[in-house]
């Protein structure tokens, strides 16, 4: 029997300012994003996910709408054959405050829309496993992060072309 899990998902503008502020604090405290970057990306109205709800947050994640320059840089640095323009959303800001929710975050977000990409640290075996479990494949080569001394890998989930 498949476990059902309570969650709230919607565009950032669907949530109150206080709910978005709670999301922001969680992802900034977890080191997932800087405040200026978050503020710029939240203005693009990404899809936010809260588990189980916005009053008792145990995990968060998002389908971010990245800046075109950033997205192009990621696809170029990875030397993928994919066209960055085919991908509107970047799966990210995955933070689980309670053990075991990473799986559900990736599952819900990866099935919410098509043509999604994600970047992950090369040594993050758990996230790489979750991405692969939910249909993402590695694309291109690893590349050095601009932020710290680690390598990044590009994962994509592309809608299958109908024959």
C-alpha positions in Angstrom: 0.0 0.0 0.0 1.4 3.4 -1.0 1.8 5.9 1.8 -0.1 9.1 1.2 1.5 12.3 2.5 0.0 15.7 3.2 1.5 18.6 1.3 0.7 22.1 0.0 2.0 23.2 -3.4 1.4 26.2 -5.5 2.9 29.3 -7.1 4.6 31.6 -4.6 1.9 34.2 -5.1 -0.6 31.7 -3.8 1.0 31.8 -0.4 0.9 34.6 2.2 3.9 36.8 2.7 4.4 35.1 6.1 4.3 31.6 4.5 6.9 32.7 1.9 9.1 34.2 4.6 9.0 30.9 6.6 10.1 29.1 3.4 12.8 31.6 2.8 14.2 31.3 6.3 14.4 27.5 6.0 16.3 27.5 2.7 18.7 30.3 3.7 19.4 28.7 7.0 20.1 25.4 5.2 22.6 27.2 2.9 20.6 26.4 -0.2 20.6 30.0 -1.4 21.6 33.6 -0.5 19.0 36.1 0.5 19.5 38.3 -2.6 19.3 35.3 -5.0 16.2 34.1 -3.2 14.5 37.5 -3.4 15.3 37.7 -7.1 14.0 34.2 -7.9 10.9 34.4 -5.6 9.8 37.4 -7.7 9.6 35.1 -10.7 6.7 33.2 -9.0 8.2 29.7 -8.6 6.2 26.7 -7.5 6.7 26.1 -3.7 6.1 22.8 -1.9 5.5 22.5 1.9 5.2 19.2 3.7 2.8 18.8 5.4 1.6 22.4 5.4 2.6 26.0 5.9 1.9 26.0 9.7 3.9 22.9 10.6 6.7 22.8 8.1 8.8 19.6 8.0 10.2 19.9 4.5 10.2 22.3 1.6 11.2 22.3 -2.1 10.6 24.3 -5.2 10.4 24.3 -9.0 12.5 27.5 -9.4 12.4 29.6 -12.6 16.0 30.4 -13.1 17.5 33.4 -14.7 18.3 32.7 -18.4 22.0 33.6 -18.0 22.4 31.2 -15.1 20.6 28.4 -16.8 22.6 28.9 -20.0 25.8 28.9 -17.9 24.9 25.6 -16.3 24.1 23.9 -19.6 27.3 25.3 -21.2 29.6 24.4 -18.3 28.2 20.8 -18.2 28.8 20.5 -22.0 25.5 18.8 -22.4 23.9 18.3 -25.8 20.6 19.6 -24.3 19.2 23.0 -25.1 18.7 25.1 -22.0 15.7 26.8 -23.6 13.8 23.5 -23.4 13.8 23.7 -19.6 11.7 26.2 -17.8 12.0 24.8 -14.2 14.9 23.9 -12.0 14.2 21.5 -9.1 15.8 22.9 -6.0 15.7 24.4 -2.5 15.1 20.8 -1.2 15.3 20.9 2.6 14.0 18.2 4.9 13.8 19.3 8.5 12.6 15.8 9.5 14.4 12.6 8.2 12.8 10.8 5.3 11.1 13.6 3.4 13.7 14.1 0.6 12.2 11.2 -1.3 8.7 12.7 -1.2 9.9 16.2 -2.1 11.6 15.0 -5.2 8.8 12.6 -6.1 6.1 15.4 -5.9 8.1 18.1 -7.7 9.5 15.8 -10.4 6.0 14.7 -11.4 4.4 18.2 -11.2 5.6 19.4 -14.7 7.8 18.3 -17.6 11.3 19.2 -18.8 12.9 19.9 -15.4 16.5 20.1 -14.6 18.5 20.0 -11.4 22.1 20.6 -10.4 23.6 18.5 -7.6 27.0 18.2 -6.0 28.9 15.3 -7.4 29.4 13.8 -3.9 25.7 14.0 -2.9 24.9 10.4 -3.5 21.5 10.5 -1.8 20.2 13.3 -4.0 21.6 11.7 -7.1 19.9 8.5 -6.2 16.6 10.3 -5.7 16.8 12.1 -9.0 17.5 8.9 -10.8 14.7 7.1 -9.0 12.2 9.7 -10.3 13.3 9.7 -13.9 16.2 12.2 -14.1 19.4 11.3 -16.0 22.8 12.8 -15.8 23.6 15.1 -18.8 27.0 16.2 -19.8 30.0 16.4 -17.6 30.7 17.5 -14.0 32.1 21.0 -13.6 33.6 23.2 -10.9 31.2 25.2 -8.7 31.5 29.0 -8.8 30.6 29.1 -5.1 32.8 26.5 -3.4 35.4 23.9 -4.0 33.2 21.0 -5.3 32.0 19.7 -8.6 28.4 20.0 -9.9 26.5 17.6 -12.1 23.5 18.4 -14.3 20.4 16.1 -14.2 17.5 16.4 -16.6 14.0 15.0 -16.8 12.7 15.4 -20.3 9.2 14.6 -21.5 9.4 11.7 -23.9 8.5 12.5 -27.4 5.3 10.8 -28.7 5.8 8.7 -31.7 
